[in-house]
Amino acid sequence: MKSKKHIAYLVPEYPVVSETFVYREIRVLISLGYQISIYSLRGNPNSADVDQQGLPEALAIYSKSGILHIYAFFIALVSSPKSMFKTLGLLWHDMSVTKGPKAKGKLVFQFLAANFLARQLSEYRVDHLHVHFIHSPAQVAMYASSLCGVPFTVTAHAADIYNHGQLLVEKAQRAKSLVTISDFNKNYFESIGIQPSKILVVRCILDLPESGRSEVESSQSNPSGFVFGSLGRLVRKKGFLTLLRAFKIVLNESKLQPLSLQIAGSGPQRSEIENLINELGLQSAVSLVGALHPSAVSAWMRSLDCFVLACEQDRESGDVDGIPVVLMESMSYGIPSISTTVSGVPELVIDEVTGLLASPADPESLARSMLKLISNNDLKAQLVDGAQKHVLDEFSKESNIARLVSIFEA
């Protein structure tokens, strides 16, 4: 029987709560018999909330002495001069098309780090390198791959494409395949000249619950009234300010009372959110519940009558969500869900089929969707049924791990 490949994963930082979908992916591959090694650019000492059970230890490349990186460079130069000069040619090209001394300096640093990674991949007989996020880790990976001959693939998500995207065409050309999480991203890559045959869509791996809310739970009225909920890092792209303004409209116009809104998460926008709550007079109706431990998310979500994620583009940084995993989770739990037409979200939340969509950064549009859901029980049941079927068919780990394995094994 042919043994499974040894696959190395490279991520920007490890471990972090916001990338648990990567760790689900790794766990499934391990369960299928693949040998997995994990590398990161940086370690994360503040990782108490991340479940690392069943995962191999990770090696943080940037934490290693620069002397080791330079040593690996000279070893590669002596042992594989042809590969070294080819890779130096790639670096020269990349520096020539990259603007700014800081960006050029980063490429040199990443090239040196890649020598250390390439030595690791060769020493531990890795067959394939897979990278999550197409910015810095993909730059290290493409040089390491060129140096040691181990093929690499990369999964591109959202901010790594639109905020930090550079050398995207070069990375795609050098990768075995370019994986991305949405058709929206695939269309973008095609528009900048990347071959369609090189791009494959694989959704984030999601552990679906055995069942959503029971029919009894769904039919029972919430003792605290109708409860909206939203969960995410408290940053602009999550649209919490828009959600608060929309909720104010809903409170004024809805015949159903009482209504409440719970916002879970932590982040730099908390004080701004608190100020708007006070300005709108929402103190008695809105609760900021803080960050939730991953083990508490399921119970919290199941207590909601509707989940709302008001995704929008950050006007200052351009940052935008891809397809938020938290929306997949809310829909799989049987919670009627509302979001916006940003990025790849409509591939998950199909308006009036699997959820409701509003225009981004538009409180009135979002309020209309929220009011529509409150007043129509038949619509809620229809959306829950459609959402659970769609998530199972398109976003389950079984469907997507099969797509990913076919890429690794091609």
Secondary structure, DSSP 8 states (H G I E B T S, - for coil): -----EEEEEEEEES-GGGHHHHHHHHHHHHTT-EEEEEEEEE-S--TTS--TT---EEEGGGS-HHHHHHHHHHHHHH-HHHHHHHHHHHHHHHHHS-SHHHHHHHHHHHHHHHHHHHHHHHTT--EEEEESSSHHHHHHHHHHHHH---EEEEE-SHHHHTT--SHHHHHHHSSEEEES-HHHHHHHHHTT--GGGEEE--------S--S-HHHHHS--TT-EEEEEES-SSGGG-HHHHHHHHHHHHHH-SS--EEEEEE---TTHHHHHHHHHHHT-TTTEEEEE---HHHHHHHHHT-SEEE------TTT----SS-HHHHHHHHTT--EEEESSTTHHHHS-BTTTBEEE-TT-HHHHHHHHHHHHT-HHHHHHHHHHHHHHHHHHHSHHHHHHHHHHHHH-
